[in-house]
């Protein structure tokens, strides 16, 4: 629309010159036509030509705000002179390197914070998973005369069922058995407190523990992040029992806790709440050693 409007302006000017042809000499008319042609030909590209023609129209109409200055050189053909503006300056190599350095410094400052925030989100998911599994254990106990689920039991046909399978009917998804930070687990990321939950596959198993057996349920571990050897570093993935601090690792179900989340271990407690603690707060250097594990 803009170009069509401007084209009409140009045609109006030519019509104006044609109407005045009878009043001016051919030499003067030729000078004005040459000026119009010079305006068009002076542009290096179509956009510049249109801009200069537009400026010519504004000049002929007497626009005081026109950015172009036109002048006639007496005795010569009409010429057009445009006031030049300062061109955009390109970045120098030093400026470019400085910008790259600033971006690198900002990235170095922000990336650790972003990684920490991402891990915090995983920790929140993990704590929520442990809370739901604790609730599932309570629902199991409610249907089994207040007895907590065993770590594992063997059916008459020899099939062994582990505690995650026992809790699955009470959970929305089996994904709750997996910690998002645990990249090695294939079956389970958490372990039950071995002093609170019996293993019915042992040679001489005890009777299942009842909920009313706990003296301090708010400070007794039910389950938590699991998966290290005695050094609390070497991975032992897909285990089922969190051995007490004073106990030994006896079979392939046993492991010690792991501080997966920013040096913290996520834990579910016997009263149903969940949280996180560093290993030094509940597992190492405790008096008595099994303070957080004894029913």
C-alpha positions in Angstrom: 0.0 0.0 0.0 2.8 2.4 0.8 4.5 1.9 -2.5 1.2 2.3 -4.4 0.6 5.5 -2.6 4.0 6.9 -3.3 3.7 5.9 -7.0 0.5 8.0 -7.2 2.5 10.9 -5.7 5.2 10.5 -8.4 2.5 10.4 -11.1 0.9 13.5 -9.6 4.2 15.4 -9.9 4.7 14.3 -13.5 1.1 15.5 -14.2 1.9 18.7 -12.5 5.0 19.2 -14.7 3.0 18.4 -17.7 0.3 21.0 -16.8 3.0 23.6 -16.3 4.7 22.8 -19.6 2.8 25.4 -21.4 4.0 28.1 -18.9 7.7 27.1 -18.7 10.3 26.8 -21.4 11.4 23.3 -22.5 14.9 23.9 -21.0 13.5 24.4 -17.5 11.1 21.4 -17.8 14.1 19.3 -19.0 16.0 20.4 -15.9 13.2 19.2 -13.5 12.8 15.9 -15.4 16.6 15.4 -15.2 16.4 16.0 -11.4 13.6 13.4 -11.1 15.6 10.8 -13.1 18.8 11.6 -11.0 16.9 11.0 -7.8 15.8 7.5 -9.1 19.2 6.5 -10.5 21.2 7.7 -7.5 20.1 4.8 -5.3 22.2 1.6 -5.3 19.3 -0.7 -4.5 15.5 -0.5 -5.0 14.8 0.3 -1.4 17.3 3.2 -1.5 15.8 4.4 -4.8 12.3 4.4 -3.4 13.6 6.3 -0.3 15.3 9.0 -2.5 12.2 9.4 -4.7 10.1 9.8 -1.6 12.5 12.4 -0.3 12.3 14.2 -3.7 8.5 14.3 -3.4 8.8 15.8 0.1 11.3 18.3 -1.2 9.1 19.4 -4.1 6.2 19.8 -1.7 8.3 22.0 0.5 8.7 19.7 3.6 10.9 21.4 6.1 11.5 18.1 7.9 13.0 16.4 4.9 16.3 14.8 5.8 17.8 15.2 2.3 19.2 18.3 0.9 18.8 19.0 -2.8 20.5 21.7 -4.8 20.8 22.7 -8.4 24.3 23.4 -9.7 23.9 26.4 -12.0 24.8 25.6 -15.5 24.9 21.8 -15.0 22.3 19.0 -14.8 20.4 18.7 -11.5 22.1 16.7 -8.8 21.0 15.4 -5.5 23.0 15.5 -2.3 22.0 13.4 0.7 23.2 14.2 4.2 25.1 11.1 5.2 24.6 9.4 8.5 27.3 7.5 10.5 27.2 3.8 9.4 26.8 1.0 11.9 30.3 0.1 13.2 31.1 -3.7 13.3 32.4 -5.4 16.4 36.1 -5.5 16.8 37.9 -8.7 17.7 38.7 -7.4 21.2 35.0 -6.4 21.8 33.9 -9.8 20.6 36.3 -11.6 22.9 35.3 -9.5 25.8 31.6 -10.4 25.3 32.5 -14.1 25.1 34.5 -13.8 28.3 31.6 -12.1 30.1 29.2 -14.8 28.9 31.6 -17.5 30.1 32.0 -15.9 33.5 28.2 -15.7 33.9 27.8 -19.3 32.9 30.4 -20.4 35.4 28.5 -18.6 38.1 25.0 -19.7 37.1 25.5 -23.4 36.1 26.3 -24.7 39.7 23.3 -22.9 41.0 21.1 -24.4 38.2 22.5 -27.9 38.9 21.9 -27.5 42.6 18.3 -26.4 41.9 17.7 -29.4 39.6 19.1 -31.8 42.3 16.8 -30.1 44.9 13.9 -30.9 42.7 14.9 -34.6 42.5 15.3 -34.6 46.3 11.8 -33.3 46.7 10.5 -36.1 44.4 12.5 -38.7 46.3 11.1 -37.5 49.7 7.6 -37.6 48.4 8.1 -41.1 47.1 9.4 -42.3 50.5 6.4 -40.7 52.2 4.0 -42.5 49.9 5.8 -45.8 50.5 5.6 -45.2 54.3 1.8 -44.7 53.9 1.6 -47.9 51.8 3.4 -49.8 54.6 0.8 -48.5 57.1 -2.1 -49.6 54.8 -0.5 -53.1 54.5 -0.3 -53.3 58.3 -3.9 -52.2 58.6 -4.9 -55.2 56.5 -2.6 -57.6 58.3 -3.4 -57.2 61.9 -1.1 -54.3 62.5 1.9 -56.3 61.3 4.5 -54.5 59.1 5.3 -56.0 55.7 8.4 -58.3 55.7 11.5 -57.5 53.7 10.8 -60.7 51.7 9.0 -64.0 52.0 9.0 -67.3 50.1 5.8 -68.8 48.8 5.0 -72.5 48.9 6.0 -72.8 45.3 9.4 -71.3 46.1 8.8 -67.8 44.5 10.3 -65.0 46.6 8.3 -61.8 46.9 10.2 -58.7 48.0 8.8 -55.7 49.9 8.4 -53.4 46.9 6.1 -55.9 45.3 4.1 -56.2 48.5 3.5 -52.4 48.5 2.7 -52.0 44.9 -1.1 -52.6 45.4 -1.1 -49.5 47.7 0.9 -47.2 45.4 -0.1 -45.3 42.3 3.0 -46.2 40.4 5.9 -48.6 40.7 8.1 -45.7 39.7 8.0 -44.6 43.3 10.5 -47.3 44.1 13.1 -45.4 42.1 15.1 -42.3 43.1 15.6 -40.0 40.1 19.2 -39.4 41.1 20.0 -43.2 41.3 21.1 -44.0 37.8 22.2 -47.6 38.6 19.0 -49.0 40.1 17.0 -51.5 38.0 14.5 -52.8 40.7 14.7 -50.5 43.7 16.5 -47.5 45.2 15.4 -47.7 48.8 15.9 -50.0 51.8 13.8 -50.9 54.9 15.3 -50.6 58.4 16.5 -54.2 59.0 15.8 -53.9 62.8 12.2 -52.9 62.2 11.3 -55.3 59.3 12.0 -59.0 59.4 13.2 -61.1 56.5 11.1 -64.2 56.3 13.5 -65.9 53.9 16.1 -66.1 56.7 16.8 -69.5 58.2 15.3 -68.6 61.6 13.1 -65.5 61.0 11.5 -63.5 63.7 7.8 -62.7 63.7 6.8 -59.5 61.8 7.0 -56.3 63.8 3.8 -54.5 64.8 3.2 -50.8 64.6 2.6 -50.4 68.3 6.1 -51.8 69.1 7.9 -48.5 68.4 8.7 -46.2 71.4 9.8 -43.2 69.4 8.3 -43.5 65.9 9.2 -39.9 65.0 12.9 -40.7 65.4 12.9 -44.2 64.1 13.9 -44.8 60.4 11.5 -46.8 58.3 13.2 -46.6 55.0 15.7 -44.5 53.1 18.1 -44.0 50.2 20.1 -47.2 50.0 23.1 -48.5 48.0 26.6 -48.5 49.5 29.1 -50.9 51.0 30.8 -50.6 54.4 32.8 -47.7 53.2 29.6 -45.7 52.4 31.0 -45.0 49.0 31.2 -48.2 46.9 27.8 -48.7 45.2 25.5 -51.7 46.0 22.5 -51.1 43.8 19.2 -52.9 43.9 19.4 -54.0 47.5 16.4 -54.2 50.0 17.6 -53.7 53.6 19.3 -50.8 55.3 21.6 -52.5 57.8 21.9 -50.8 61.2 25.2 -49.0 62.0 26.5 -51.8 64.3 25.3 -54.6 62.0 27.3 -56.4 59.2 26.4 -56.8 55.6 25.5 -60.5 55.4 23.8 -61.1 52.1 23.0 -59.6 48.7 19.9 -57.8 50.1 21.9 -55.8 52.6 23.5 -52.4 52.0 24.2 -49.1 53.9 22.6 -45.8 53.3 23.8 -43.4 50.6 23.8 -39.5 50.7 22.5 -39.0 47.1 21.1 -35.5 47.4 23.6 -32.8 48.1 25.3 -34.9 50.8 22.0 -35.7 52.4 20.1 -39.0 52.7 16.4 -39.0 52.2 14.5 -40.9 54.9 11.0 -42.0 55.8 10.1 -42.4 59.5 7.8 -44.7 61.4 5.3 -41.9 62.1 4.8 -41.4 58.3 6.8 -38.2 57.8 9.8 -37.9 55.5 12.9 -35.7 55.4 16.6 -35.7 54.9 19.7 -35.9 57.1 23.4 -36.1 56.6 24.9 -39.5 57.5 26.6 -38.0 60.5 23.2 -37.1 62.0 21.7 -40.5 62.1 24.1 -43.2 61.0 27.7 -42.5 62.0 29.0 -41.3 65.4 25.7 -42.1 67.2 25.4 -43.1 70.8 24.1 -45.7 71.0 25.1 -46.7 67.5 21.6 -47.9 66.5 19.8 -44.9 68.0 17.7 -44.3 64.9 17.1 -47.9 64.1 16.0 -49.7 67.2 12.2 -50.0 67.5 
